[in-house]
Amino acid sequence: MTTGTTASGTYYLFNKKDQDVPIVFVHGVGLTHEIWQPQLEFFNYHSTLAYDILGHGKSSLENKEISFDDFSDQLIGLMDHLNIKKIHLVGFSIGSLIARNFATKHNERLQTLTLLCSIYKRTEEQQKIVTQRFEQAKQELKLSKQALKRWFTDKYLENNLEIYEKISSILSANNMNNFLKVYELFVNHKNDEDFNKIKANTLVMTGEYDIGSTVKMSQELNSLISKSQLKIIKDGKHLCGIECADDVNLTIKNFIGSDE
């Protein structure tokens, strides 16, 4: 595993194996590449790349204004830095929105696309809730640990206190100015991508009990993206990539395996 930082300030972990197409993991808002530990361990036989998105973890954010195009540019810059031509792209939460943006602009660099816990057209009530959370974060200038109750089942948190502490520490370490810039993009996302431009084979996946990235949203995305398949993770909530890692990992493995 190689760690490094690009000239533009992107921190990454790259596990290069022979000539295969790397699996690239894009994390969610307020988090870092560290959430992908179960995937990096599972896919240790395969080339993998995990990195911190702009303004998160050890990656810098210089721009006063920011858009999803900036995140796609960040990934293209990282791929070029590492001389990677094509990728299997896996995006979680806001990472899936980055992946959707990337897929509409850089189809030629994409082998497959996996959208994990992706939003699509929130209801009026769902939009009201996320807007309230954003306003609360702006006022308090800190992140609520209540997020973990939405992201994991109670039983899992009770039995995995070290995960609770780990995710809590990642949330607490955020630069709030950077976090709020990126979170605002997530809150105000318009679902205005041209889904017809997504040509790659696509896996749409979410947790059965994810209240923010619902089963209905994933079903709608599955119907919009031409070459897509749908997987609902049984008993999963938002961070099912950790809580239901075995199911998520095997699903990704089988999906990618059918395309290599």
N, C-alpha and C positions, 0 to 999 in steps of 0.2 A: 504494500500500500504506500503510495507516494502522496505526500501533502505538499501544498504550495499555495502561492498567491500570485495572481496575474499582475501585469503592470498596471492594469486599471483597478486593482484592488479586490478581486474575487478570490475568496479562499475555497479550496477544494481538496477532496480526497479521491485519488485515482488508483484503482486496482487494475492494472493492464495485464491481460492474458492473451497471448498469441495474436491472432488476426480477427477475433470475433467482433461483432458490433456491440459497443458498450451499452449497458443499461444506465440511463441517467435519471437520478432521483431529485425531484424539486419539492421542497418542503412547504409548509403552510406559514401564514403570517404569525409573527411573534415567536416562531420556533427557529431551529437551525438544522443543519445536516444531521445532527445527532439523533433525530427521531427515526432515521433510517437504519439504525444499528441492526435490527432483526433481519432486514433485507440484505444489508452488506455482508452479514455473516452467512446467511442462507445461500447467496449467490457468489460465494468466495471463489468458486471455480470459474466464474465468468468475469469478463471485464465490467467493472462498475465505476460510476462517477457520481459522487454526491458533493454538493457545494452549498454555500450560504448565499441566499438571494440578496439583492441590494439592500443595504441598511440593516442586515441581520447578522448575528454571530460576528465573524471576523471579516465580513465583506463591507466595504465602505459604500456610502451613498453621497455623492457630491451634488447631485441636481437639486435645485429648489423645487422644480416641477418634475413630476414623474408620471409615466404612463406604462401600460403593459408592453408597448413596443420597446421600452428601455430594458425590460426584463428579458425579452427575446434577444435583443442585442447583446445583453450580458452573456446569455448562453451561447450564442454564435461566437462571440469573442473567446469564450472559454474553450469551445470545440476547436477553433482555429489555433489557439495557443497550444493545445495538446495534439494537434494534427489529427483530429477525429473527423471523418467524412460523414458518417451516418450514425444514428443512435436509435435505440429503443427508449422512448421518453415516457417516464412515469411521473405524473404530477398529482400532488395531494392538496385539496382545498384551494387556497389561492394559487398554489403550484399547478393545479389542474387548469386554472384560468390562464396562467402563463403558458402552459403546454398547448392550450387551445389557440392562443394567439400565435405561438410559434408554428403550429401545424398549418395555419392559414397562410403563413408568409414564407415558410421554409420547407415546403413539402419534399423537396429534393434531398434534404438532409435527414429525413425521417424514415426509419424502417417500420416501427410500430408506435402506437400512441396508447397510453393507459391513463384514464381519468379516474382518479380515486377520490370519492367524496366531493363531487363537483356540484356547484350550484347551477340552477337554471330558472329564471323567472320566478323569483320569490313572490309569494302572495303578499297582499297589502299588510297583513298582520306580521308575517315573517320579516318584511322590510322594516316595519316599525320597530321590531325587537332589535335587529342588528344596528339600526340607527341610534337607538337608545343606548346600546352598549358602547358605541363609538363616542357618543356625547359624554357618557360616564367616564370613559378612559381619558378623554380630553380634560375633564374637570379634575379628576383625581390624580392624573399623571402617573398612574400605575395600573398594572393588569390584575384583574380579579382572578383569584384562584378558583372561583366558581366555574370557570371554563372547564376545569378538569372533570366536574360532575356531568357536563354535557358531552365530554369527549370519551369518557370511560364509564362502564357500568359500575355501580356501587360495590358489587361483589369483587370485581377486579381490583379496585382501589384498596379495598380492605385487605386483600391478600398480596398486594404488591406495593407496599409503602415506598420502596426504593424508586419505583417508577413515578409515584406521586411527587417525591422529593426532587427527582431529576427534572421532570417537566416544570415543576414550580420554579426551580432555580434558573432554567432557561428563560421562562417568562419574566422573572425578576431582573434578569440581566439586560433586558432590552433597553436600547437608546429610545426613549419615548418619542422624541421628535421624529426619528426615522420610522418607528413603528406606526405612528399616527398617519404619516404620509402614505404608507403602504396599506394600512388598514382602511383608510378612506377610499382607496381604489377598490378594495374588496366590497365595502359597504355599498358603493355607488355603481357597481358593475352593471352594464346595460345589456348584456347578453346579445350584443350586436355583431358578433362574428358572422362571417359568411361560411356557414357550415358545409356548403357545397365545395369549398376549397380544401376541406379535410379529406385527403385521398387515401391516407394510410389505413391499414387494418387497425381498428380501435377497440379497446376493452373499456367498457364503462362499468364502474364498480362502486358500490357504497354499502354502508352498514345498514342492517335491517332496522335499527333503532336510531339512526342518525337524524336528529330533528332539524338540523340546519341544511344538510345536503341530502334531501329525502329520497326515498325509493322512487317516488313519482318524478322527481327531477331527473334522476338517472334514466328512468324509462323514456322520458321525453327526449333526452340527449341521444339515447339509443335509436330512437325513431328518426332523429334529425341527421345523424351521421351515417352515411350510406354503408360503409363496410365495418359495422360495429356489432359487438356482442355485449350482452348484459350479464352481470354477476352480482347477486345480492349476498352479502356476507352475513350468515346466520348469527344472530345474537350480537352483531357488531354495532358500535356507536361510531363517533367521528374518527377517533384514532384507532380504527380497527387494524391498521397496519402494524400496531404494537400489540393490542389486546388479542386480536385474531390473526396473528402473524402467520401461523401455519397455513390457514385457509387462503389468505391473501397471497402469500409467497407461491404456493402451489398453483394458484390460478394464474398468476403472472408467468410462472415457469411454463405451464402448458400452453398459454397463449403465445408467448414468444417462441417457444419450441416449434410451434406449427408454422412459424414464419421464417425460420432460419434454414 
